[in-house]
Amino acid sequence: MAEYAGDGTDRTYAYLLVDHLRWLRQEGLAPKNVTFSDVKRYMGAVGAEVPMPLGTPWRIGKKSYGNSTLKTAAACLKGFYLHHADQGINTELGEVLKAKRLPTKADKQRSLLGHVKKIMPGNPLAPKNQRRRHPKMLPDGAREVVRAEVNSARDRLVVDWLGDGGFRIGELCGLHLADLHLRDGAACGQCRTPHAHVCHREGLPNGARAKTKYDWELEEDGVIRGGLIKRVSPAMIHSYFDYMTGEYPRAAEHGHLLVQQHGRHRGMPWAPEGARKMIGRAGTRAGLGRIRPHMFRHSFATAVLDASHGNLVVTRDAGGWASTEVVDEIYAHVDIHDPVFDAALRTVWGERV
């Protein structure tokens, strides 16, 4: 089923549904005789907190779903069984899944007439919200150490662009040369200073995909407009020209920024997994343990938030988050060693500041 899925969310739903169908086969169940207890048990088998026996171990050797994936899986299962109920199959489970709830403040803000909403569709399979706090950031000085450990201009570009741009690794590996407007006053007219357009493209040969899906287009004049616009630092420009003039293959016709440099796929677009492994090896050689590309993004967001004196809008736009709520939830917590924080506590304690 997954191989016939479409793009974006359809593909995610397809893989989650395939996982559930495999579990049904293992348990000797069919959609027509699944109960609500069975579906809750499945959610527990993939990582949800469910106070019941889970039966035979499932997904041995694989990680449990995170909270976000559990929510997606819950929505997928609800839609799957409600579709069957509409066809007259297992209508009892369908009735249970047609739960209702009161609207939240966020629900009302999303709707033009939110103030008149009295009831919202609910999902009894969905896990509770979890606050994401204290993200895993780079150790102090790790960027410089990792950069010194990499072996090519391409890899130095990756470190600089992750560190100064806050890119997701899928965004970085999905960049095309046409997306880069690295001179002042670019022809797109959308940003006066050097910048990059992060464009969501499906079906790239390296499997890279940008998470953000802003509209973009290649105009008749050959200029990219739209997408997520991210500012580019002088260090990023320097490492770009170092890479382009020294290592980028002249015969490359695919237009990707990052290319594979070794092996039988030499000259082809570089996959995100290759970039992750490169960063991980460099961190290990530097004695920093396992370093992941997303740690650069966490460190970038925290640095921007600190430099902007806690401005959530600036941090949101710099990193390309969908809302300030996400930034506030993940990054906007006080440093317990901050002088202002320390002074406030000592005042409450009656100590002399």
C-alpha positions as CSV (number, residue, x, y, z in Angstrom):
1,M,0.0,0.0,0.0
2,A,2.8,2.4,0.9
3,E,4.3,2.3,-2.5
4,Y,1.0,3.7,-4.0
5,A,0.8,6.5,-1.6
6,G,0.9,10.1,-2.8
7,D,3.0,12.9,-1.6
8,G,3.4,14.5,1.8
9,T,0.8,13.5,4.4
10,D,-0.6,10.7,2.3
11,R,2.6,8.9,2.3
12,T,3.0,9.3,6.1
13,Y,-0.5,8.0,6.6
14,A,0.1,5.0,4.3
15,Y,3.2,3.8,6.2
16,L,1.4,4.2,9.6
17,L,-1.6,2.3,8.2
18,V,0.6,-0.5,6.8
19,D,2.2,-0.9,10.3
20,H,-1.3,-1.3,11.8
21,L,-2.4,-3.8,9.2
22,R,0.7,-5.9,9.9
23,W,-0.2,-5.8,13.6
24,L,-3.8,-7.0,12.8
25,R,-2.4,-9.9,10.9
26,Q,-0.1,-10.9,13.7
27,E,-3.0,-10.7,16.2
28,G,-5.4,-12.7,13.9
29,L,-7.8,-9.7,13.6
30,A,-9.6,-8.2,10.7
31,P,-11.1,-4.6,10.4
32,K,-14.6,-6.0,10.7
33,N,-14.1,-7.5,14.2
34,V,-11.6,-5.0,15.8
35,T,-12.8,-3.5,19.1
36,F,-11.9,-0.2,20.6
37,S,-9.9,-2.1,23.2
38,D,-7.9,-3.7,20.4
39,V,-7.1,-0.3,18.8
40,K,-6.1,1.1,22.2
41,R,-3.8,-1.9,22.7
42,Y,-2.2,-1.3,19.4
43,M,-1.5,2.3,20.4
44,G,0.2,1.0,23.5
45,A,2.2,-1.4,21.4
46,V,3.7,1.5,19.4
47,G,4.5,3.7,22.3
48,A,1.4,5.3,23.9
49,E,0.8,5.0,27.7
50,V,-2.1,2.6,27.9
51,P,-3.0,0.9,31.2
52,M,-3.6,-2.6,29.9
53,P,-1.6,-5.7,28.8
54,L,-0.2,-5.2,25.3
55,G,0.0,-8.9,24.3
56,T,2.8,-10.1,22.0
57,P,5.8,-7.7,21.6
58,W,5.5,-5.6,18.5
59,R,8.1,-3.7,16.4
60,I,11.0,-5.5,18.1
61,G,14.2,-3.6,17.6
62,K,12.5,-0.5,16.5
63,K,11.9,2.7,18.4
64,S,8.5,3.5,19.8
65,Y,6.6,6.4,18.2
66,G,7.1,9.8,19.6
67,N,4.2,11.9,20.8
68,S,3.8,13.7,17.4
69,T,3.8,10.4,15.5
70,L,1.4,8.9,18.0
71,K,-1.1,11.8,17.2
72,T,-0.7,11.2,13.5
73,A,-1.2,7.4,14.0
74,A,-4.4,8.1,16.1
75,A,-5.8,10.4,13.3
76,C,-4.9,7.7,10.7
77,L,-6.7,4.9,12.6
78,K,-9.7,7.0,13.3
79,G,-10.1,7.9,9.6
80,F,-9.5,4.3,8.6
81,Y,-12.2,2.8,10.9
82,L,-14.7,5.6,10.3
83,H,-14.4,4.9,6.6
84,H,-15.2,1.3,7.2
85,A,-18.1,2.3,9.5
86,D,-19.5,4.5,6.7
87,Q,-19.5,1.3,4.5
88,G,-21.5,-0.6,7.2
89,I,-18.4,-2.4,8.5
90,N,-17.8,-2.4,12.3
91,T,-20.2,0.4,13.0
92,E,-19.8,-0.1,16.8
93,L,-16.2,0.9,16.7
94,G,-17.1,3.8,14.4
95,E,-19.6,5.1,17.0
96,V,-17.0,5.1,19.7
97,L,-14.5,7.0,17.5
98,K,-17.0,9.7,16.8
99,A,-16.2,11.3,20.1
100,K,-16.8,15.1,20.7
101,R,-14.9,17.6,22.8
102,L,-15.2,21.2,23.8
103,P,-13.2,23.7,21.6
104,T,-9.9,25.0,22.9
105,K,-8.6,28.5,22.6
106,A,-6.5,27.4,19.6
107,D,-9.5,26.0,17.9
108,K,-11.3,29.3,18.2
109,Q,-8.4,31.2,16.9
110,R,-8.1,29.1,13.8
111,S,-11.7,29.8,12.8
112,L,-13.2,33.0,11.5
113,L,-16.3,32.3,13.5
114,G,-14.6,30.5,16.3
115,H,-16.6,32.3,19.0
116,V,-19.7,30.4,17.9
117,K,-18.2,26.9,18.1
118,K,-19.7,24.8,20.8
119,I,-18.3,21.4,20.1
120,M,-15.4,19.9,18.1
121,P,-14.6,16.4,16.9
122,G,-12.4,14.5,19.3
123,N,-10.2,11.4,19.0
124,P,-10.2,9.0,22.0
125,L,-7.0,7.4,20.6
126,A,-4.9,10.5,20.7
127,P,-2.2,10.8,23.4
128,K,-2.0,13.8,25.7
129,N,0.0,16.8,24.7
130,Q,3.6,16.8,25.9
131,R,5.6,20.0,26.4
132,R,8.8,19.8,24.5
133,R,11.4,21.5,26.7
134,H,15.2,21.5,26.9
135,P,16.1,20.4,23.4
136,K,19.5,18.7,22.8
137,M,21.9,21.5,21.7
138,L,25.5,21.4,20.7
139,P,28.1,21.5,23.5
140,D,29.9,24.8,23.9
141,G,32.4,25.4,21.1
142,A,31.3,22.2,19.3
143,R,30.7,23.9,15.9
144,E,34.3,25.0,15.5
145,V,35.6,21.6,16.7
146,V,33.3,19.7,14.3
147,R,34.3,22.0,11.4
148,A,37.9,21.3,12.0
149,E,37.3,17.5,11.9
150,V,35.5,17.4,8.5
151,N,37.4,16.5,5.4
152,S,36.1,18.6,2.5
153,A,34.8,22.0,1.5
154,R,31.4,20.5,1.1
155,D,31.3,19.2,4.6
156,R,32.5,22.6,5.9
157,L,29.7,24.2,4.0
158,V,27.2,21.9,5.7
159,V,28.6,22.8,9.2
160,D,28.4,26.6,8.4
161,W,24.9,26.5,6.9
162,L,23.5,24.4,9.7
163,G,25.1,26.6,12.3
164,D,24.4,30.1,10.8
165,G,21.2,29.3,8.9
166,G,19.4,26.9,11.3
167,F,18.5,24.6,8.3
168,R,16.8,21.3,8.8
169,I,19.0,18.7,7.1
170,G,16.2,17.8,4.6
171,E,16.0,21.5,3.6
172,L,19.8,21.8,3.1
173,C,20.1,18.6,1.0
174,G,17.1,19.7,-1.0
175,L,18.6,23.0,-2.0
176,H,19.2,23.7,-5.7
177,L,21.7,26.2,-7.0
178,A,18.8,28.2,-8.4
179,D,17.4,28.6,-4.9
180,L,20.5,30.6,-3.8
181,H,20.4,34.4,-4.2
182,L,23.7,35.3,-2.6
183,R,24.2,38.9,-3.7
184,D,22.5,42.1,-2.5
185,G,19.5,43.2,-4.5
186,A,18.7,39.8,-6.0
187,A,16.3,39.6,-9.0
188,C,13.5,38.0,-7.0
189,G,12.9,41.3,-5.2
190,Q,11.8,39.5,-2.0
191,C,14.9,40.2,0.2
192,R,17.5,42.9,-0.2
193,T,20.3,40.9,1.4
194,P,21.8,37.5,0.4
195,H,19.3,34.7,1.0
196,A,18.1,31.2,0.1
197,H,14.6,30.1,-1.0
198,V,13.7,26.8,0.7
199,C,11.3,25.1,-1.8
200,H,9.3,22.0,-1.0
201,R,9.9,19.5,-3.8
202,E,8.6,15.9,-4.0
203,G,10.4,13.0,-5.6
204,L,14.0,14.3,-5.4
205,P,16.5,11.6,-6.3
206,N,18.3,11.9,-2.9
207,G,15.0,11.6,-1.0
208,A,15.4,15.1,0.6
209,R,12.2,17.0,1.4
210,A,11.7,20.4,2.9
211,K,9.2,20.3,5.8
212,T,7.7,23.7,5.0
213,K,5.3,23.9,2.1
214,Y,5.1,27.6,1.1
215,D,4.1,28.3,-2.4
216,W,7.0,28.9,-4.8
217,E,7.5,29.0,-8.6
218,L,10.2,29.3,-11.2
219,E,9.4,32.4,-13.2
220,E,9.9,32.8,-16.9
221,D,13.0,34.9,-16.3
222,G,14.5,31.8,-14.6
223,V,14.3,33.3,-11.1
224,I,12.9,31.4,-8.1
225,R,10.3,33.3,-6.1
226,G,8.5,32.2,-3.0
227,G,9.2,29.4,-0.6
228,L,10.7,29.9,2.8
229,I,13.2,32.7,2.6
230,K,16.2,32.3,4.9
231,R,19.0,34.9,5.3
232,V,22.6,33.9,4.5
233,S,25.6,35.0,6.5
234,P,29.0,36.0,5.1
235,A,30.6,32.8,6.5
236,M,27.9,30.8,4.6
237,I,28.7,32.6,1.4
238,H,32.5,32.1,1.9
239,S,32.1,28.3,2.4
240,Y,29.8,28.2,-0.6
241,F,32.3,29.8,-3.0
242,D,35.1,27.7,-1.5
243,Y,33.1,24.5,-2.3
244,M,31.9,25.6,-5.8
245,T,35.3,26.7,-7.0
246,G,37.2,23.7,-5.6
247,E,34.9,20.6,-5.5
248,Y,31.6,21.0,-7.2
249,P,31.6,18.8,-10.4
250,R,31.3,20.7,-13.6
251,A,29.4,18.0,-15.3
252,A,26.6,17.9,-12.8
253,E,23.2,18.5,-14.5
254,H,20.8,17.9,-11.7
255,G,21.3,21.4,-10.1
256,H,21.5,20.2,-6.5
257,L,23.8,22.1,-4.2
258,L,25.2,19.1,-2.3
259,V,26.6,16.2,-4.3
260,Q,28.1,12.8,-3.4
261,Q,31.8,12.8,-3.7
262,H,32.8,9.2,-3.5
263,G,31.6,5.7,-4.5
264,R,29.5,4.6,-7.4
265,H,27.0,7.4,-6.9
266,R,29.7,10.1,-7.2
267,G,28.3,13.3,-8.6
268,M,24.7,12.5,-7.7
269,P,22.7,14.5,-5.2
270,W,23.8,13.9,-1.6
271,A,21.2,12.2,0.6
272,P,20.3,13.6,4.1
273,E,21.4,10.3,5.7
274,G,24.9,10.8,4.2
275,A,25.1,14.2,5.8
276,R,23.9,12.9,9.1
277,K,26.5,10.2,9.1
278,M,29.2,12.7,8.2
279,I,28.3,15.0,11.1
280,G,28.1,12.0,13.5
281,R,31.6,10.7,12.5
282,A,33.1,14.2,12.9
283,G,31.6,14.5,16.3
284,T,33.0,11.1,17.3
285,R,36.5,12.0,16.1
286,A,36.3,15.2,18.0
287,G,35.4,13.4,21.2
288,L,32.0,15.0,21.5
289,G,29.9,11.9,21.3
290,R,27.0,11.6,18.9
291,I,26.3,14.9,17.2
292,R,23.1,15.2,15.1
293,P,22.4,17.9,12.5
294,H,19.3,19.1,14.3
295,M,21.4,20.1,17.3
296,F,22.7,22.9,15.2
297,R,19.1,24.1,14.6
298,H,18.4,24.0,18.4
299,S,21.5,26.0,19.1
300,F,20.8,28.5,16.3
301,A,17.2,29.1,17.7
302,T,18.4,29.6,21.2
303,A,21.2,32.0,20.1
304,V,18.7,34.1,18.0
305,L,16.2,34.2,20.9
306,D,18.9,35.4,23.3
307,A,20.3,38.0,20.8
308,S,16.8,39.4,20.1
309,H,16.0,39.6,23.9
310,G,13.3,37.0,23.7
311,N,11.6,38.2,20.5
312,L,9.6,35.1,19.4
313,V,8.6,36.6,16.0
314,V,12.2,37.2,15.1
315,T,13.2,33.7,16.1
316,R,10.2,32.2,14.3
317,D,11.1,33.9,11.0
318,A,14.8,33.3,11.3
319,G,14.3,29.5,11.7
320,G,11.2,29.1,9.6
321,W,8.8,27.8,12.3
322,A,5.1,27.8,11.6
323,S,4.2,29.8,14.7
324,T,5.6,31.6,17.7
325,E,3.9,29.0,20.0
326,V,6.3,26.3,18.8
327,V,9.3,28.6,19.5
328,D,7.9,29.6,22.9
329,E,7.2,26.0,23.9
330,I,10.6,24.6,22.9
331,Y,13.1,27.4,23.4
332,A,11.7,30.3,25.4
333,H,12.6,29.0,28.9
334,V,14.9,30.9,31.1
335,D,18.5,29.9,31.7
336,I,18.8,29.1,35.5
337,H,22.3,30.7,35.4
338,D,21.2,33.9,33.8
339,P,22.2,37.0,35.9
340,V,18.7,38.4,35.9
341,F,17.2,35.1,37.0
342,D,19.9,34.7,39.7
343,A,19.3,38.2,41.0
344,A,15.6,37.7,41.2
345,L,15.9,34.6,43.2
346,R,18.5,36.1,45.6
347,T,16.1,39.1,46.1
348,V,13.3,36.7,47.1
349,W,15.7,34.8,49.4
350,G,16.6,38.1,51.1
351,E,20.2,38.0,50.0
352,R,22.2,41.0,49.0
353,V,22.6,41.3,45.2
